[in-house]
Amino acid sequence: MDHPRLGRYPAARHVIAHLSDTHFLAGGAPLGGRADTVAHLDRAIEQLQRLAGSLAAILVSGDVADLGEPDAYRRIRDALEPLAEETGAQLIWVMGNHDERGPFSEILLGEPDRDEPVNRVIDLDGLRIVTLDSSVPGYHHGVLEPSTLAWLDEVLAEPARQGTVIALHHAPIATPLALMDVLELRGQDEFAEVIRDRDVRAILGGHLHYPTQGEFAGIPVFVAGSLAYTMDLSASPRELVGIDGGHSVSLVHFFEEGVVNAVVPVGAFPEITSFGEQFLREIEILDDAGRLERFSRKREWISG
């Protein structure tokens, strides 16, 4: 959304709402008999509706369904497609280790069943999104097959106008959770060889069930939290403790120069303070000195 430049940085050119690990079940059943994944997504949708006109894409980075059930895919598709239409965003799906290529392709992408990896290229007004299928049929760890890496190498041979974003489920990033190391992305050195010194601006991933970020091959990596359940990192690193709380989505802002990732808590929380759009309009019409006086100057506290 365009607005007058109030500081050093202009508005982002592209904003991507990054969701992950929704783990829907057929019939909208609660995950593990407890986590209401449908309600969690509904709340996230309600919050993202506020960003109508601001989002370039809504990207779900894998584990869309928990068991790969067709009904689960239909339910989440029917929930997110209206949000994409309302916000003007493009809806982008990424395969995860809990997903099954057949129903994923047929229901979410409208494409025939396939045995090969589900890799795609999407253009967002010059920003190229490359989705990679890191799933291994029958397993939960990740691999980028040689055919995928060869295909990616060809795609990246020609730079995109606004650069490239790679989205895959198994993010190539370290985790303090020892057991998650077993389920990490294998073959990371080969992946790094393909993407290093290309036009890749960011890597978006999921799988870890908590929001985090780091760097891989000199590229920032942003991992979205799960809308199903969150790993409790305050537990021992030798345990995997998933809790029905701490749900979040991320907003990834692509500026002319640089990328910024922000985590958005999902839920209804008490409002502590608020400056509305009317106040922003009042600030926008002032010069820089007036803005500092109106909004930056500290006010004296008078105790009674």
C-alpha positions as CSV (number, residue, x, y, z in Angstrom):
1,M,0.0,0.0,0.0
2,D,1.5,3.4,-1.0
3,H,1.9,6.1,1.5
4,P,4.1,9.2,1.8
5,R,7.6,8.5,2.8
6,L,7.9,9.4,6.5
7,G,11.5,8.1,7.1
8,R,14.5,6.6,5.4
9,Y,12.7,3.7,3.8
10,P,9.9,3.8,1.2
11,A,7.0,1.3,1.4
12,A,7.8,-2.4,0.5
13,R,7.3,-3.3,-3.2
14,H,5.9,-6.7,-2.4
15,V,4.4,-8.2,0.8
16,I,3.9,-11.9,1.2
17,A,1.8,-13.4,4.0
18,H,3.6,-16.6,4.9
19,L,1.6,-19.4,6.5
20,S,2.8,-22.9,7.3
21,D,2.0,-26.3,8.8
22,T,-1.8,-26.0,8.9
23,H,-2.1,-29.8,9.2
24,F,-5.8,-30.0,8.3
25,L,-7.7,-33.2,8.7
26,A,-10.7,-34.6,6.9
27,G,-14.0,-33.3,8.3
28,G,-12.2,-30.5,10.1
29,A,-11.2,-32.9,12.9
30,P,-9.0,-31.6,15.7
31,L,-5.3,-32.5,15.4
32,G,-4.3,-35.0,18.0
33,G,-7.9,-34.7,19.3
34,R,-7.1,-31.3,20.7
35,A,-5.8,-28.6,18.3
36,D,-8.6,-26.9,16.5
37,T,-6.7,-26.2,13.3
38,V,-9.8,-24.9,11.5
39,A,-10.4,-22.2,14.2
40,H,-6.7,-21.3,14.1
41,L,-6.8,-20.7,10.4
42,D,-10.1,-18.8,10.6
43,R,-8.6,-16.4,13.1
44,A,-5.5,-15.9,10.9
45,I,-7.8,-15.2,7.9
46,E,-9.7,-12.7,10.0
47,Q,-6.5,-10.8,10.8
48,L,-5.1,-11.0,7.2
49,Q,-8.4,-9.5,5.9
50,R,-7.2,-6.2,7.3
51,L,-4.4,-6.2,4.7
52,A,-6.6,-6.1,1.7
53,G,-4.8,-4.3,-1.1
54,S,-1.4,-4.7,0.6
55,L,-0.6,-8.3,-0.1
56,A,1.1,-9.6,-3.2
57,A,0.7,-13.3,-2.2
58,I,-0.4,-15.7,0.5
59,L,2.1,-18.5,0.6
60,V,1.5,-21.8,2.5
61,S,4.9,-23.5,2.9
62,G,3.9,-27.1,3.3
63,D,2.2,-29.7,5.6
64,V,-1.1,-28.2,4.3
65,A,-2.9,-31.5,5.3
66,D,-1.8,-33.8,8.1
67,L,-2.6,-37.1,6.3
68,G,-2.9,-36.0,2.7
69,E,-6.7,-36.5,2.7
70,P,-8.6,-35.0,-0.2
71,D,-11.3,-33.5,2.1
72,A,-8.6,-31.7,4.1
73,Y,-7.2,-30.1,1.0
74,R,-10.7,-29.0,-0.2
75,R,-11.4,-27.5,3.2
76,I,-8.3,-25.4,3.3
77,R,-8.6,-24.4,-0.3
78,D,-12.2,-23.2,0.3
79,A,-11.0,-21.2,3.3
80,L,-8.1,-19.5,1.7
81,E,-9.3,-18.8,-1.9
82,P,-11.9,-16.2,-0.7
83,L,-9.1,-14.5,1.3
84,A,-6.9,-14.3,-1.7
85,E,-9.7,-12.9,-3.8
86,E,-10.6,-10.3,-1.1
87,T,-7.1,-9.2,-0.5
88,G,-6.0,-9.3,-4.2
89,A,-3.2,-11.7,-3.3
90,Q,-2.0,-14.7,-5.3
91,L,-2.4,-18.0,-3.4
92,I,0.8,-20.2,-3.5
93,W,1.0,-23.7,-2.2
94,V,4.2,-25.6,-1.3
95,M,4.5,-29.4,-0.7
96,G,5.4,-30.6,2.8
97,N,6.4,-34.0,4.2
98,H,2.8,-34.6,5.5
99,D,1.3,-33.8,2.0
100,E,0.6,-36.3,-0.7
101,R,1.5,-35.3,-4.3
102,G,-1.6,-36.7,-5.9
103,P,-4.4,-34.9,-4.0
104,F,-2.2,-31.9,-3.4
105,S,-1.7,-31.4,-7.2
106,E,-5.3,-32.2,-8.2
107,I,-7.1,-30.2,-5.5
108,L,-4.9,-27.2,-4.8
109,L,-3.2,-26.7,-8.2
110,G,-5.9,-28.1,-10.5
111,E,-3.2,-30.3,-12.1
112,P,-3.1,-34.1,-12.8
113,D,-1.8,-36.6,-10.3
114,R,2.0,-36.9,-10.5
115,D,4.8,-39.0,-9.2
116,E,7.6,-36.4,-9.8
117,P,8.3,-33.5,-7.4
118,V,5.8,-30.6,-7.5
119,N,8.0,-27.6,-8.5
120,R,6.6,-24.4,-9.9
121,V,7.5,-20.8,-10.9
122,I,5.1,-17.9,-10.1
123,D,5.6,-14.3,-11.2
124,L,4.5,-11.5,-8.8
125,D,5.0,-8.4,-10.9
126,G,8.7,-9.1,-11.4
127,L,9.4,-10.9,-8.1
128,R,9.9,-14.6,-9.1
129,I,8.6,-17.2,-6.6
130,V,10.1,-20.7,-7.0
131,T,8.4,-23.4,-5.0
132,L,10.4,-26.6,-4.5
133,D,9.1,-30.0,-3.4
134,S,11.5,-31.3,-0.7
135,S,9.2,-34.1,0.3
136,V,10.3,-37.8,0.2
137,P,7.4,-40.2,-0.4
138,G,6.9,-42.3,2.7
139,Y,9.3,-40.4,4.9
140,H,9.3,-37.1,6.9
141,H,12.9,-35.9,6.2
142,G,13.6,-33.7,3.2
143,V,15.6,-34.1,-0.1
144,L,15.8,-32.0,-3.2
145,E,16.1,-34.6,-6.0
146,P,18.8,-34.2,-8.7
147,S,16.1,-33.4,-11.2
148,T,14.8,-30.6,-9.0
149,L,18.2,-29.1,-8.6
150,A,18.9,-29.3,-12.3
151,W,15.5,-27.7,-13.0
152,L,16.3,-25.0,-10.5
153,D,19.7,-24.3,-12.0
154,E,18.0,-23.7,-15.4
155,V,15.4,-21.4,-13.8
156,L,18.0,-19.3,-12.0
157,A,20.2,-19.0,-15.2
158,E,18.2,-15.8,-16.1
159,P,17.7,-13.3,-13.3
160,A,14.2,-12.0,-12.5
161,R,13.4,-8.3,-12.6
162,Q,12.8,-8.1,-8.9
163,G,14.9,-11.1,-7.9
164,T,13.9,-14.6,-6.8
165,V,12.3,-16.1,-3.6
166,I,12.7,-19.8,-3.0
167,A,10.0,-21.5,-1.0
168,L,10.3,-25.1,0.3
169,H,9.1,-26.9,3.4
170,H,12.3,-28.2,4.9
171,A,14.2,-24.9,5.5
172,P,18.0,-25.2,5.4
173,I,18.6,-23.8,8.8
174,A,19.9,-25.0,12.2
175,T,17.5,-26.0,15.0
176,P,18.2,-26.6,18.7
177,L,15.8,-29.5,18.7
178,A,17.9,-32.6,18.4
179,L,15.2,-34.9,17.0
180,M,14.4,-32.4,14.2
181,D,18.0,-33.0,12.9
182,V,16.9,-36.4,11.7
183,L,14.1,-34.8,9.7
184,E,16.2,-32.0,8.2
185,L,16.8,-31.3,4.5
186,R,19.5,-33.6,3.2
187,G,21.9,-32.6,0.4
188,Q,22.2,-29.0,1.5
189,D,25.7,-28.6,0.0
190,E,24.4,-29.4,-3.5
191,F,21.5,-27.0,-2.9
192,A,23.9,-24.2,-1.9
193,E,26.0,-24.7,-5.0
194,V,22.9,-24.0,-7.2
195,I,21.7,-20.9,-5.5
196,R,24.8,-19.2,-4.3
197,D,25.6,-16.0,-6.2
198,R,22.4,-16.0,-8.1
199,D,19.5,-13.5,-7.7
200,V,17.8,-15.3,-4.7
201,R,16.7,-12.7,-2.2
202,A,15.2,-15.0,0.5
203,I,14.3,-18.6,1.3
204,L,10.9,-19.2,2.9
205,G,10.3,-22.5,4.8
206,G,8.3,-24.2,7.5
207,H,8.5,-27.7,9.1
208,L,10.0,-26.6,12.4
209,H,6.7,-25.4,14.0
210,Y,8.1,-22.2,15.4
211,P,9.1,-18.9,13.7
212,T,12.8,-18.5,13.3
213,Q,15.4,-17.1,10.8
214,G,19.0,-17.5,9.8
215,E,21.2,-17.6,6.7
216,F,22.0,-20.2,4.1
217,A,24.5,-19.8,1.3
218,G,24.6,-16.1,2.1
219,I,20.8,-15.8,1.7
220,P,18.3,-14.9,4.5
221,V,16.1,-17.8,5.6
222,F,12.7,-17.1,7.2
223,V,10.7,-19.9,8.8
224,A,7.0,-19.3,9.5
225,G,5.4,-20.7,12.7
226,S,2.8,-23.4,12.5
227,L,-1.0,-22.7,12.7
228,A,-1.5,-26.2,14.0
229,Y,0.7,-26.3,17.1
230,T,4.0,-24.8,18.2
231,M,7.2,-26.4,19.5
232,D,8.0,-25.2,23.0
233,L,11.7,-24.3,22.8
234,S,11.8,-23.7,26.6
235,A,11.6,-27.5,27.0
236,S,14.8,-29.6,26.9
237,P,16.4,-29.7,23.5
238,R,16.3,-33.5,23.9
239,E,12.5,-33.4,23.8
240,L,9.9,-32.5,21.2
241,V,7.1,-30.7,23.0
242,G,4.3,-29.4,20.9
243,I,1.8,-27.0,22.5
244,D,-1.6,-25.6,21.4
245,G,-0.5,-22.0,21.6
246,G,1.9,-19.5,20.2
247,H,0.3,-19.7,16.7
248,S,1.5,-17.1,14.2
249,V,1.8,-16.1,10.6
250,S,4.6,-14.0,9.1
251,L,4.7,-11.0,6.8
252,V,7.7,-10.8,4.5
253,H,8.4,-7.3,3.1
254,F,10.5,-7.0,0.0
255,F,11.9,-3.5,-0.4
256,E,13.8,-2.1,-3.3
257,E,16.8,-3.0,-1.3
258,G,16.5,-5.5,1.5
259,V,14.0,-8.0,2.9
260,V,12.3,-7.8,6.3
261,N,10.4,-10.5,8.1
262,A,7.8,-9.8,10.8
263,V,6.0,-12.4,13.0
264,V,2.3,-11.7,13.6
265,P,0.7,-13.4,16.7
266,V,-2.6,-15.1,15.8
267,G,-5.4,-14.6,18.4
268,A,-7.7,-12.2,20.1
269,F,-5.7,-10.1,22.6
270,P,-6.4,-7.0,24.7
271,E,-5.5,-3.8,23.0
272,I,-3.1,-1.7,25.0
273,T,-2.6,1.3,22.7
274,S,-3.6,2.4,19.3
275,F,-3.0,5.2,16.8
276,G,-5.5,5.0,14.0
277,E,-5.4,6.0,10.4
278,Q,-6.8,9.5,11.1
279,F,-3.7,10.2,13.3
280,L,-1.4,8.9,10.5
281,R,-3.1,11.3,8.0
282,E,-2.5,14.2,10.4
283,I,1.2,13.2,10.6
284,E,1.5,12.9,6.8
285,I,0.5,16.5,6.1
286,L,3.2,17.9,8.5
287,D,6.8,18.6,7.5
288,D,9.6,16.6,9.2
289,A,10.0,19.1,12.1
290,G,6.3,19.0,12.7
291,R,6.2,15.2,12.7
292,L,8.9,15.1,15.3
293,E,7.1,17.6,17.5
294,R,3.8,15.8,17.2
295,F,4.9,12.3,17.6
296,S,8.5,12.1,18.7
297,R,8.8,14.7,21.5
298,K,8.5,13.2,25.0
299,R,5.7,14.6,27.1
300,E,6.1,15.6,30.7
301,W,4.3,13.4,33.3
302,I,2.4,15.3,35.9
303,S,1.9,13.3,39.1
304,G,-1.0,14.0,41.3
